[in-house]
Amino acid sequence: MASKRIYLSSPTMHGKEQEFVQEAFDTNWVAPLGPNVNEFEKEMAQYVGIAHASALSSGTAAIHLALRLLEVGEGDVIFTPSLTFSATCNPIIYENAVPVFIDSERDTWNMSPEALEKAFEKYPSPKAVIAVHLYGTPAKLDEITEICGRHGTVLIEDAAESLSSTYKGKQTGTFGKMGIYSFNGNKIITTSGGGMLVSEEEALIRKSRFLATQARDPARHYQHSQIGYNYRMSNVVAGIGRGQLLSLEGHKNRKKEIYAQYKEAFSDIPEISMNPLNADGDANCWLSCMLIAEGCGVTPDMVMDALESENIESRPIWKPMHLQPVFEGYDFITVQAEGSVAEDIFTRGLCLPSDIKNTSEDMERIIRIVRGLFR
Ligand SMILES: *Cc1c(COP(=O)(O)O)cnc(C)c1O
């Protein structure tokens, strides 16, 4: 089979990126920081509608700094969804804190407000709650912010997958005390690798820049009174980001078209349902996912194998954190009498190719292969 590979979600450059990168080269400003970094921060803050942003080397670094800025330390409890990518949770372990994994709800696949409430009964004073907007679908932010507010707990939003998604007209990532975005290779826009921490509080963002540049005290000699990191974004990378940001709305529109096309194409197959989009929001449809009815004879593995044999990339749903060997022994909170929503989605779901470069012929091929399994 000589057909070209169809990807799950790969980088799409447009040309403007190169101009900003060229500017960095022409001015010899390839070192860390520089004008592209400053501008990218301003442009991102303006795009999402928040006061301050700091450009970092990854989304994971942004989550780590958010925890550091809250002075999360040994033994502190952090609530986080179980159904997410491990990068949401790894920084909790970097700081020797304790993740407590929260189950998902069906309506958005994100952190269940009921399970979150139940977690507060068992752990009344967690240091923070991390909410994730999985596959670009906004979480139930009204409920989650209300619960966090009532318990006096800080909310951090991991909006790595949901840049450009809105909830009640406001950008995801701007509801908590801090929000993070990722520009990793497969995200809706990419800088090859990078991340952003955002907040309304200038002091937090100023301190994030300090920690991200080795925590040098304001002295002429190299003096340090805190442990720092090398987490800043380079001026070359920020140039790519500035160019990509100009195409973000276009990427979102194309992702939404892809989702709509799958939904329409599978609408007559009762065994298939698509991942939910929050009716209170406008999701960026970063990845289109499908769920397969139990016991219908088709499994996610069968779909992924059929696609792979035609050189088409797909992948499983994130494996829930409470089922990961590395997080064995940490608590998991669910309101289900048996099993969990997170595990059910993982078992029955998969992510369909959602690359914005997919042509209509590509989409028709993918759809034909999937439909063929359900005859
Ligand atoms: C991609 C991703 C991250 C991490 O971002 P990086 O920039 O790759 O470090 C964090 N959380 C979620 C949910 C992600 O999908």
The ligand as a Gaussian input file, in Angstrom:
#p B3LYP/6-31G(d) Opt

LIG

0 1
 C        0.443000      18.061000      25.852000
 C       -0.117000      18.109000      27.206000
 C        0.624000      18.595000      28.284000
 C        2.079000      18.885000      28.244000
 O        2.509000      19.810000      27.358000
 P        4.023000      19.756000      26.839000
 O        4.168000      21.071000      26.157000
 O        4.129000      18.595000      25.910000
 O        4.921000      19.625000      28.014000
 C       -0.011000      18.719000      29.513000
 N       -1.278000      18.344000      29.679000
 C       -2.018000      17.843000      28.683000
 C       -3.437000      17.472000      28.950000
 C       -1.456000      17.676000      27.413000
 O       -2.187000      17.144000      26.437000

